[in-house]
Amino acid sequence: MNSIKNLTFKKFTKQIFIILFILCVTSVAGYSANSQRDEKSTEIADGQHLIKKNKTIRILAIGNSFSQDAVEQYLYELAEAEGISVVIGNLYIGGCSLTTHLKNATNDSPAYDYRKIENGSKTKRPKTRLADAIADEKWDYISLQQVSGNSGQYETFEESLPGLVDYVKAHATNRKMKLMLHQTWAYAMNSTHTAFPSYDNDQVKMYESLVDAIDRAADLVDIDIIIPSGTAIQNGRTSCIGDHFNRDGYHLETTYGRYTAACTWFEKIFKKNVTRNSYAPDGVDAYKIEIAKYAAHAAVKHPGEVTILKKYEAVPDEVGMLE
């Protein structure tokens, strides 16, 4: 009788051991999988892993004049100041919507002015096809954006963004390429742009609409990164500069306005605090430069809400500042 009990106990003990062993192995495997997901998430979130490899980082914007404002002037110099090697491309058509981009892709139209910044020099290649520009480099990041007037209307993203994303992924030559959406900015309060009435000529309504629409669009097509330029500009408007970030009511002012957007792209992609970057455009006073940097920095930290720049609400005493 005792031998039967001992045999049963040993069998029960063995089963418990097997169960514990399986749980242990499963736990280790789960931890490993979570670690891999965390590593992938970190890789998607920023370009530091590429910097550490001393790799030239390639960034392509498929856009319009708003991508021109954001990437063609100061982004290269901000990266250069940190010792980061970059190639920047912009596929430009003024006022181009996602619908037109998709049409151009489908029809293989040579419709773009392809601007490229490499080794500190800008070149322009007119009458370029979308496929040719995508194949021109092994782009690490490719950005898409909606035309500004439709940027706060989610249904316009639904119509064309999925097809355009499929096209870009099919033609990209870098299998690790990350897709980005450029969050554009709301118009100036006195803007006469024909699309402004769609937002009741209300800057805050336009800003809130575009944040919502772009966030939803990013979920629609599994976008890796949103560049919060719109939030950066809205942050800057809370400073003593006020509503003077546009040159015509919708395009960015050509120095500190464009610099604010470039700072946002820089910090979001490279995860380096732009307030510590040494580069500043010539001829712009230091106070405006500081505002631009902190507006961008706050936007990257809080991309879906306005940060009031309390430190910069007052005009400095120095003569010539903010003139």
Buried (B, 14 or more C-beta within 10 A) or exposed (E): EEEEEEEEEEEEEEEEEEEEEEEEEEEEEEEEEEEEEEEEEEBEBBBBEBBEEEEBBBBBBBBBBBBBBBBBBBBBBBBEBBEBBBBBBBBBBEEBBBBBBBBBBEEEBEBBBBBBBBEEEEEEBEEBBBBBBBEBBBBBBBBBBBBBBBBBBBEBBBBBBBBBBEBBBEBBEBEEBBBBBBBBBBBBBEBEBEBBEBBEBBBEBBBBBBBEBBBEBBEBBEBBBBBBBBBBBBBBBBBBBEBBBBBEBBBBBEBBBBBBBBBBBBBBBBBBEBBEBEBBBEEEBEBBBBBBBBBBBBBBEEBBBBBEBEEBEEEBEEEEEBE
